[in-house]
Amino acid sequence: MSDSKQYDVVIVGAGIAGAIVAYQLGKAGKKVLILEAGQAIPVDRSGYMKTFFMASAKTPESPYPPTTQGAVPSTSSNPLGLPDPANENTPRYTVLQIASWRKSDQCYFDYTPQDPGVTGTSLNAKFAFGSSYERIGGGTTWHWLGTSLRLFPEDFKLKTLYNQGVDWPNIDTFYDELVPYYEQATAEINVSGDEDKLQRVYRQYNVDPSGDYGENYTYPMPGITQSLQDDLYNSLNNLDYEGNPVYVTPTPQARNSLPGERRQCAGNTNCIPICPIQAKYDATVTIGRALQTGNVDILYQHVASNIVLDPQTKQVSSIEYIKYDVANGPASGTGSVSASHFVLAAHAIETPKLLLMSNKNPGFENGVANSSDQVGRNLMDHIMYLGWGLSSDPIYPYRGPLSTSGIESLRDGDLRNEHSTYRVEIGNEGWQWAANDPGTTLADFVFGQNNSQTNGDSMNEQGLPLRFNSELPAFSKLFGEELVNTLNGIYTRQTRLGYLIEQLPDPDNRVQISPTLTDNLGLPRPMVTYRLASDYERKAFVSAKKLTTELFDKLGVTEYTQKPSAPIFDGDPDEVTSSQFQYTDEQGETHNFTFYGAGHIVGTYRMGDDRSTSVLNPRQQSWDHDNLFMVGSGVFPTIATGNPTLTIAALAFQAADNLLSDLS
């Protein structure tokens, strides 16, 4: 394809946001080019499935290139066999790299040094970032769960209502203006949901039925059938917690409950990392629609390397790229593409990295679109607390989508004055996330171990024995029928709760460019600083911990949530804490917590009403360059209380309308 072809818009990134913008522009007759750093969308997903089946660790990114497991021989210093990102053309952060976060030859991120003298309770303690993403055609929707929740109106007014964080722009009208775009996003993703059962949540938060989830609102498909796990939690009655009712509702999700354009969900339990039949939506669907307009082109294995500004107008004139023909092979050429308008849609890590390394333009030596010094700042995630246990009767996990219901009734209310709020996800995958099951428990009873706490003399925090079968001796080594029966008795009763805790924007949580580390194309790698910098967030872990115990007690579930050891912040890099902290509550009790990433990478180029404190205006347009727009999770001023993808999609539809207005 000739670089001289004329385009109206160039988009960097072929994930859900870039795909939606391209599709909307292409339908309107605009000529669009997408630059995608990663490999092309495969003809079918059988290759990815084979990689997934063979992977020893079923992490979110395990099926996808570049290879992250067994790429190099395992050694004592590199036990996971992780590749050196310096030898990859499109390296990205992986869950496996969390354990190697201080090793530059095993981790894509260059982490900033730990401050001296930090302790487990220090608010300036730095941690490994907990969430990963993809750099391939279709982006991170290849490995998302599919949860498709709208945010509440209160989520956009965190500063005004609760004096925390910041407000979203145009707070008096922002939510109402977003509603029709939510409806477009719901239709594009083809969300399955049960609006009747969700009404109680929306009434609780006084959502206007005429403008939002009211009697006239319907999902494209009926809701996915709730699991037996959900039925256990549906038995909760009249439970009040911190002033809010606690009840379960089915989760709207981007998977077909009936046959349609995509296949009907068949109940596979590996939605993360890959749906084998594409019942779950991924952005390849929208990319296909965009290409079918005849107005959209896409160049795979073209890595955007620099944004060039016109020296007179300060508008973006072109984007330079490096291309490669063979995965992790040498660069095969360079070039640039021009257009009248440009859209960055490369996610909340790669977009700020591109802006910051585009620092050769006079007047913008700190990076393109960065006169406010806000590019890369306010990196956020839903920081997760996990609680797990064994129900008194079988509930048969490891079947169906990874989550089909949750507790949404704690996402707002007076508790938000005291600590970060959260939604609670009910997991259908047993202890897979919590304890790496079924492998951990299997190994315990084969080799006489007790890593799961079901085969020893462990006690919970209430001093109750946790050993699964008191008739068996501790640390039993079983085989045959006794092993099968014991494992079935455990696996069929496993339950897991995950609390998606709202993290506040922190300007010192940021993405910068590494001064020393590069990838195989010679481009700088991201340098990341990540903290949990407020007691407001940490108090929420205490709240989640107490609620877990209260729920399990009420439901007759024996709790097996493991109490973490005290965090370590100095000494051997292999022993330094990656995701543990301490919090001392108002009663003087010190709690040790492990937190997890939710895969919700948010912030780093936020929009706002004030150009001095934001990167984009409310139109998702750069304050500094009128012909540059940015979409995706990086535009969020706060992470809010719901999984972000549906809001990402809605904002992408809105940005497309703003672009079309400018282009006309």
Stockholm file with secondary structure:
# STOCKHOLM 1.0

chainA/1-664         MSDSKQYDVVIVGAGIAGAIVAYQLGKAGKKVLILEAGQAIPVDRSGYMKTFFMASAKTPESPYPPTTQGAVPSTSSNPLGLPDPANENTPRYTVLQIASWRKSDQCYFDYTPQDPGVTGTSLNAKFAFGSSYERIGGGTTWHWLGTSLRLFPEDFKLKTLYNQGVDWPNIDTFYDELVPYYEQATAEINVSGDEDKLQRVYRQYNVDPSGDYGENYTYPMPGITQSLQDDLYNSLNNLDYEGNPVYVTPTPQARNSLPGERRQCAGNTNCIPICPIQAKYDATVTIGRALQTGNVDILYQHVASNIVLDPQTKQVSSIEYIKYDVANGPASGTGSVSASHFVLAAHAIETPKLLLMSNKNPGFENGVANSSDQVGRNLMDHIMYLGWGLSSDPIYPYRGPLSTSGIESLRDGDLRNEHSTYRVEIGNEGWQWAANDPGTTLADFVFGQNNSQTNGDSMNEQGLPLRFNSELPAFSKLFGEELVNTLNGIYTRQTRLGYLIEQLPDPDNRVQISPTLTDNLGLPRPMVTYRLASDYERKAFVSAKKLTTELFDKLGVTEYTQKPSAPIFDGDPDEVTSSQFQYTDEQGETHNFTFYGAGHIVGTYRMGDDRSTSVLNPRQQSWDHDNLFMVGSGVFPTIATGNPTLTIAALAFQAADNLLSDLS
#=GR chainA/1-664 SS CCTTSCCSEEEECCSHHHHHHHHHHHHTTCCEEEECSSCCCCSSSHHHHHHHHHCSSCCTTTTSSSCCSSSSCCCSSCTTCCCCGGGCSSCCCCGGGGGGTTCTTTCSSEECCCCTTCCTTCTTCBCCCCCCCCCSTTGGGGSCCCBCCCCCGGGGGHHHHHSCSCCCSSTTTHHHHHHHHHHHHHHHHTCBCCHHHHHHHHHHTTCCTTTSSSTTCCCSBCCCCCCHHHHHHHTCCSEEETTEEECCEECCBSBCSSSSSSCCCCCCSCTTTCCTTCCBCCTHHHHHHHHHTTSEEEETTEEEEEEEECTTTCSEEEEEEEEESSTTSCEEEEEEEECSEEEECSHHHHHHHHHHHCCCSTTCTTCTTCTTSCTTBCCBCCEEEEEEEECSSCCCCSSSSSCSEEECTTSSSGGGGTSCCEEEEEESSTTHHHHCTTHHHHHHHHHTCCTTSSSSCCBCTTSCBCCSCTTSCTTCCCCHHHHHHHHHHHHTTEEEEEEEECCCCCTTSEEEEEEEEECTTSCEEEEEECBCCCHHHHHHHHHHHHHHHHHHHHHTCEECCCCCCCCCCSSCTTTSCSSEEEEECTTSCEEEEECEECSCCBCSSCBCSCTTSCSBCTTSBBSSCTTEEECSGGGCSSCCSSCSHHHHHHHHHHHHHHHHHHHC
#=GC SS_cons         CCTTSCCSEEEECCSHHHHHHHHHHHHTTCCEEEECSSCCCCSSSHHHHHHHHHCSSCCTTTTSSSCCSSSSCCCSSCTTCCCCGGGCSSCCCCGGGGGGTTCTTTCSSEECCCCTTCCTTCTTCBCCCCCCCCCSTTGGGGSCCCBCCCCCGGGGGHHHHHSCSCCCSSTTTHHHHHHHHHHHHHHHHTCBCCHHHHHHHHHHTTCCTTTSSSTTCCCSBCCCCCCHHHHHHHTCCSEEETTEEECCEECCBSBCSSSSSSCCCCCCSCTTTCCTTCCBCCTHHHHHHHHHTTSEEEETTEEEEEEEECTTTCSEEEEEEEEESSTTSCEEEEEEEECSEEEECSHHHHHHHHHHHCCCSTTCTTCTTCTTSCTTBCCBCCEEEEEEEECSSCCCCSSSSSCSEEECTTSSSGGGGTSCCEEEEEESSTTHHHHCTTHHHHHHHHHTCCTTSSSSCCBCTTSCBCCSCTTSCTTCCCCHHHHHHHHHHHHTTEEEEEEEECCCCCTTSEEEEEEEEECTTSCEEEEEECBCCCHHHHHHHHHHHHHHHHHHHHHTCEECCCCCCCCCCSSCTTTSCSSEEEEECTTSCEEEEECEECSCCBCSSCBCSCTTSCSBCTTSBBSSCTTEEECSGGGCSSCCSSCSHHHHHHHHHHHHHHHHHHHC
//
